[in-house]
Amino acid sequence: MEIVTTDDVAAAATAHIVDKLRHLTNLGQTATIALSGGSTPWVVFEQLAQVDLPWEQVHIYQVDERVAPAGDPDRNLTNLRYTLLDHVPAVMHPFPVEEPDLEAAMQRYAEELPAVFDLVHLGMGGDGHTASLVPGDASLDIDDADVAITEEYKGHRRVTLTYPPIDRAASILWIVTGDGKQEALRQLIAADTSIPAGRVRSDRAVLLTNITI
């Protein structure tokens, strides 16, 4: 894992994502990226919205989402639309969490995922969770499906990419900021599999953080 410690994580993350998108779109290719939520990523997405790119060639997926109604402020999609999607003509592939048969909807959605994401963006909580792969949830052990539905965590059931599609990604970008994450960050860097984040493959990953360890 490449580790970059910087005071301006958002700027570094924006530059990293733009470099990836420019490279792929300049080659005439479709770029497929999966994005997570979080306070620092919202700043990144606002900055991305100001960048001149052939956004029609960029397909955006979600790493995870809360099961909640459309427009709910807890939804990652709500914030993603406000910061980025309302400003650029990217192609969005949201998790269909409003479907009454959630399991069937997730199975259909998994079939529409790219075989390999060009970039997966991940964050990490103080408990070491990433995406909605949280400690103790059965989704941690799923290796035969690309999407999982979790048990309730902090007020919501969630849907999430599982480890296989994350690990298949051509590149992974970690954005880790915030208080109370020093120990979890040490475990992530050490690939400590006792936390969910530590189980993600690290050989194609870049970690951007403002946390001194």
Secondary structure as GFF3:
##gff-version 3
##sequence-region A 1 213
A	DSSP	beta_strand	2	5	.	.	.	ID=ss1
A	DSSP	alpha_helix	9	26	.	.	.	ID=ss2
A	DSSP	beta_strand	31	35	.	.	.	ID=ss3
A	DSSP	alpha_helix	39	48	.	.	.	ID=ss4
A	DSSP	three_ten_helix	55	57	.	.	.	ID=ss5
A	DSSP	beta_strand	58	62	.	.	.	ID=ss6
A	DSSP	beta_strand	64	66	.	.	.	ID=ss7
A	DSSP	alpha_helix	76	80	.	.	.	ID=ss8
A	DSSP	pi_helix	81	85	.	.	.	ID=ss9
A	DSSP	beta_strand	91	93	.	.	.	ID=ss10
A	DSSP	alpha_helix	102	111	.	.	.	ID=ss11
A	DSSP	beta_strand	119	122	.	.	.	ID=ss12
A	DSSP	three_ten_helix	138	141	.	.	.	ID=ss13
A	DSSP	beta_strand	147	149	.	.	.	ID=ss14
A	DSSP	beta_strand	158	161	.	.	.	ID=ss15
A	DSSP	alpha_helix	163	168	.	.	.	ID=ss16
A	DSSP	beta_strand	172	176	.	.	.	ID=ss17
A	DSSP	alpha_helix	182	189	.	.	.	ID=ss18
A	DSSP	three_ten_helix	196	199	.	.	.	ID=ss19
A	DSSP	beta_strand	205	209	.	.	.	ID=ss20
###
